[in-house]
Amino acid sequence: MQEITKDSLQLARLEEQFASVRRDVEDLQDKMAGLHEQLAEVLAKLNEAKGGWRVLMLLGGAAAGVGASLSWVLQHVRLQ
């Protein structure tokens, strides 16, 4: 009779531990889903910014070229 009670107590403890682990896993799954959504948003923003960076680099390169050309002209051409 006493063995049945000990076994029942151990079984009840194991069931509670299992339920606790199940809750923890469900919480982790919810957190992972939230992180996945945030990562998708970050990737979308990076893809949007990629085109903007290209335009800025093109404009910067063009401005540097114009500035260098103007500087060369001012140094080598004498205005009378």
N, CA, C and O of each residue as an XYZ file, in Angstrom:
320
protein
N       0.834     -1.194      0.000
C       0.000      0.000      0.000
C       0.871      1.247      0.000
O       0.579      2.232     -0.679
N       1.950      1.181      0.781
C       2.825      2.349      0.881
C       3.572      2.583     -0.438
O       3.832      3.731     -0.798
N       3.920      1.514     -1.161
C       4.596      1.653     -2.445
C       3.698      2.327     -3.467
O       4.166      3.132     -4.271
N       2.437      2.012     -3.441
C       1.486      2.628     -4.372
C       1.402      4.118     -4.099
O       1.311      4.900     -5.046
N       1.428      4.533     -2.869
C       1.367      5.942     -2.518
C       2.624      6.656     -2.976
O       2.545      7.762     -3.512
N       3.796      6.038     -2.773
C       5.041      6.655     -3.223
C       5.055      6.777     -4.741
O       5.448      7.807     -5.289
N       4.619      5.709     -5.416
C       4.568      5.758     -6.874
C       3.594      6.829     -7.355
O       3.865      7.535     -8.326
N       2.487      6.938     -6.684
C       1.496      7.956     -7.059
C       2.067      9.360     -6.875
O       1.851     10.239     -7.709
N       2.799      9.563     -5.773
C       3.410     10.870     -5.535
C       4.466     11.179     -6.587
O       4.532     12.298     -7.097
N       5.288     10.193     -6.909
C       6.308     10.407     -7.935
C       5.668     10.702     -9.291
O       6.141     11.564    -10.031
N       4.608      9.994     -9.609
C       3.896     10.225    -10.852
C       3.300     11.632    -10.889
O       3.360     12.309    -11.915
N       2.732     12.064     -9.782
C       2.152     13.407     -9.710
C       3.249     14.465     -9.882
O       3.040     15.462    -10.573
N       4.412     14.258     -9.262
C       5.525     15.194     -9.409
C       6.001     15.255    -10.871
O       6.240     16.332    -11.415
N       6.129     14.088    -11.481
C       6.565     14.040    -12.874
C       5.560     14.724    -13.796
O       5.945     15.420    -14.736
N       4.279     14.524    -13.525
C       3.254     15.186    -14.335
C       3.350     16.699    -14.198
O       3.205     17.419    -15.187
N       3.592     17.188    -12.997
C       3.721     18.627    -12.774
C       4.977     19.161    -13.465
O       4.945     20.235    -14.066
N       6.067     18.424    -13.381
C       7.288     18.854    -14.058
C       7.093     18.878    -15.570
O       7.557     19.791    -16.253
N       6.407     17.869    -16.081
C       6.138     17.825    -17.512
C       5.271     19.002    -17.930
O       5.523     19.620    -18.964
N       4.267     19.314    -17.148
C       3.401     20.458    -17.461
C       4.202     21.754    -17.437
O       3.985     22.640    -18.264
N       5.126     21.860    -16.491
C       5.969     23.050    -16.408
C       6.869     23.169    -17.638
O       7.021     24.252    -18.202
N       7.454     22.062    -18.041
C       8.313     22.058    -19.227
C       7.482     22.407    -20.468
O       7.942     23.151    -21.333
N       6.292     21.882    -20.551
C       5.415     22.175    -21.692
C       5.105     23.669    -21.754
O       5.130     24.258    -22.834
N       4.813     24.286    -20.612
C       4.546     25.741    -20.587
C       5.775     26.523    -21.025
O       5.664     27.495    -21.773
N       6.949     26.099    -20.559
C       8.193     26.781    -20.953
C       8.425     26.680    -22.460
O       8.830     27.651    -23.099
N       8.168     25.506    -23.016
C       8.354     25.318    -24.455
C       7.369     26.184    -25.233
O       7.739     26.783    -26.243
N       6.137     26.257    -24.782
C       5.143     27.097    -25.456
C       5.540     28.575    -25.387
O       5.374     29.311    -26.359
N       6.062     29.003    -24.238
C       6.538     30.386    -24.118
C       7.687     30.654    -25.080
O       7.728     31.704    -25.723
N       8.621     29.711    -25.182
C       9.742     29.863    -26.109
C       9.267     29.911    -27.554
O       9.806     30.666    -28.363
N       8.263     29.110    -27.878
C       7.729     29.127    -29.237
C       7.099     30.479    -29.550
O       7.260     31.002    -30.653
N       6.387     31.041    -28.591
C       5.784     32.366    -28.787
C       6.858     33.429    -28.979
O       6.738     34.295    -29.846
N       7.911     33.359    -28.163
C       8.994     34.328    -28.285
C       9.707     34.188    -29.621
O      10.056     35.190    -30.245
N       9.923     32.972    -30.060
C      10.583     32.737    -31.344
C       9.734     33.276    -32.498
O      10.266     33.828    -33.460
N       8.429     33.116    -32.398
C       7.547     33.645    -33.441
C       7.659     35.164    -33.493
O       7.690     35.748    -34.577
N       7.720     35.807    -32.323
C       7.881     37.258    -32.277
C       9.213     37.691    -32.863
O       9.279     38.676    -33.598
N      10.271     36.964    -32.544
C      11.586     37.283    -33.100
C      11.608     37.093    -34.615
O      12.251     37.857    -35.333
N      10.909     36.078    -35.089
C      10.846     35.835    -36.531
C      10.161     37.006    -37.238
O      10.609     37.433    -38.302
N       9.093     37.522    -36.661
C       8.398     38.674    -37.234
C       9.302     39.901    -37.248
O       9.344     40.632    -38.237
N      10.022     40.128    -36.155
C      10.921     41.276    -36.091
C      12.049     41.148    -37.111
O      12.428     42.136    -37.740
N      12.576     39.965    -37.277
C      13.631     39.744    -38.257
C      13.122     40.013    -39.666
O      13.837     40.593    -40.482
N      11.911     39.603    -39.954
C      11.326     39.853    -41.269
C      11.192     41.360    -41.514
O      11.439     41.831    -42.624
N      10.804     42.114    -40.483
C      10.697     43.569    -40.614
C      12.061     44.201    -40.862
O      12.189     45.097    -41.697
N      13.071     43.744    -40.148
C      14.421     44.287    -40.325
C      14.925     44.009    -41.739
O      15.501     44.889    -42.378
N      14.712     42.801    -42.221
C      15.142     42.455    -43.581
C      14.412     43.291    -44.621
O      15.009     43.690    -45.621
N      13.141     43.559    -44.400
C      12.390     44.397    -45.337
C      12.957     45.811    -45.360
O      13.100     46.406    -46.429
N      13.278     46.346    -44.196
C      13.858     47.693    -44.134
C      15.223     47.741    -44.803
O      15.537     48.710    -45.494
N      16.034     46.717    -44.609
C      17.348     46.674    -45.248
C      17.221     46.610    -46.768
O      18.006     47.230    -47.485
N      16.244     45.870    -47.254
C      16.033     45.793    -48.698
C      15.581     47.143    -49.257
O      15.965     47.511    -50.367
N      14.773     47.881    -48.501
C      14.361     49.217    -48.923
C      15.553     50.161    -48.945
O      15.686     50.970    -49.863
N      16.405     50.067    -47.960
C      17.541     50.983    -47.836
C      18.612     50.690    -48.889
O      19.393     51.577    -49.234
N      18.655     49.474    -49.395
C      19.696     49.101    -50.349
C      19.665     50.020    -51.574
O      20.716     50.477    -52.024
N      18.499     50.291    -52.110
C      18.371     51.177    -53.265
C      18.772     52.604    -52.922
O      19.394     53.282    -53.739
N      18.428     53.065    -51.738
C      18.790     54.415    -51.313
C      20.292     54.596    -51.200
O      20.821     55.643    -51.573
N      20.978     53.595    -50.694
C      22.439     53.676    -50.575
C      23.090     53.748    -51.948
O      24.078     54.459    -52.135
N      22.551     53.029    -52.887
C      23.110     53.054    -54.244
C      22.988     54.455    -54.842
O      23.931     54.960    -55.450
N      21.836     55.070    -54.669
C      21.632     56.421    -55.196
C      22.581     57.401    -54.519
O      23.179     58.248    -55.183
N      22.721     57.289    -53.188
C      23.627     58.198    -52.479
C      25.070     58.013    -52.930
O      25.801     58.995    -53.067
N      25.488     56.788    -53.159
C      26.855     56.549    -53.624
C      27.045     57.109    -55.033
O      28.097     57.671    -55.337
N      26.056     56.963    -55.880
C      26.134     57.514    -57.232
C      26.241     59.038    -57.184
O      27.072     59.626    -57.875
N      25.405     59.671    -56.373
C      25.451     61.133    -56.251
C      26.781     61.594    -55.644
O      27.354     62.588    -56.089
N      27.262     60.885    -54.645
C      28.545     61.240    -54.032
C      29.689     61.101    -55.014
O      30.569     61.961    -55.062
N      29.693     60.042    -55.790
C      30.733     59.843    -56.796
C      30.690     60.914    -57.870
O      31.728     61.412    -58.304
N      29.481     61.269    -58.299
C      29.345     62.315    -59.315
C      29.816     63.658    -58.767
O      30.513     64.398    -59.462
N      29.446     63.977    -57.540
C      29.871     65.242    -56.930
C      31.389     65.279    -56.765
O      32.004     66.322    -56.985
N      31.995     64.167    -56.386
C      33.455     64.117    -56.252
C      34.121     64.308    -57.608
O      35.133     65.003    -57.708
N      33.571     63.706    -58.640
C      34.120     63.865    -59.982
C      34.022     65.305    -60.471
O      34.976     65.841    -61.037
N      32.874     65.926    -60.254
C      32.697     67.330    -60.652
C      33.647     68.220    -59.866
O      34.271     69.113    -60.440
N      33.766     67.996    -58.578
C      34.660     68.795    -57.741
C      36.110     68.648    -58.159
O      36.843     69.635    -58.217
N      36.534     67.418    -58.452
C      37.913     67.189    -58.881
C      38.174     67.846    -60.232
O      39.232     68.438    -60.444
N      37.214     67.743    -61.140
C      37.371     68.370    -62.462
C      37.452     69.888    -62.342
O      38.284     70.521    -62.991
N      36.605     70.461    -61.529
C      36.607     71.911    -61.334
C      37.923     72.362    -60.707
O      38.474     73.391    -61.095
N      38.415     71.616    -59.765
C      39.688     71.947    -59.134
C      40.825     71.889    -60.149
O      41.685     72.770    -60.162
N      40.841     70.865    -60.997
C      41.888     70.732    -62.008
C      41.827     71.897    -62.995
O      42.854     72.468    -63.365
N      40.605     72.242    -63.416
C      40.440     73.340    -64.366
C      40.938     74.644    -63.744
O      41.636     75.411    -64.408
N      40.599     74.904    -62.504
C      41.007     76.139    -61.853
C      42.525     76.211    -61.679
O      43.092     77.303    -61.723
N      43.178     75.096    -61.487
C      44.625     75.087    -61.299
C      45.382     75.172    -62.626
O      46.476     75.734    -62.656
N      44.846     74.642    -63.711
C      45.589     74.541    -64.960
C      45.188     75.560    -66.024
O      45.931     75.777    -66.981
N      44.077     76.157    -65.873
C      43.641     77.139    -66.862
C      43.835     78.529    -66.249
O      43.370     78.820    -65.148
N      44.527     79.356    -66.991
C      44.765     80.717    -66.477
C      43.706     81.652    -67.054
O      43.490     81.733    -68.264
N      43.078     82.330    -66.150
C      42.097     83.313    -66.581
C      42.779     84.661    -66.672
O      43.438     85.086    -65.723
N      42.630     85.347    -67.809
C      43.320     86.636    -67.995
C      42.422     87.798    -67.802
O      42.857     88.943    -67.925
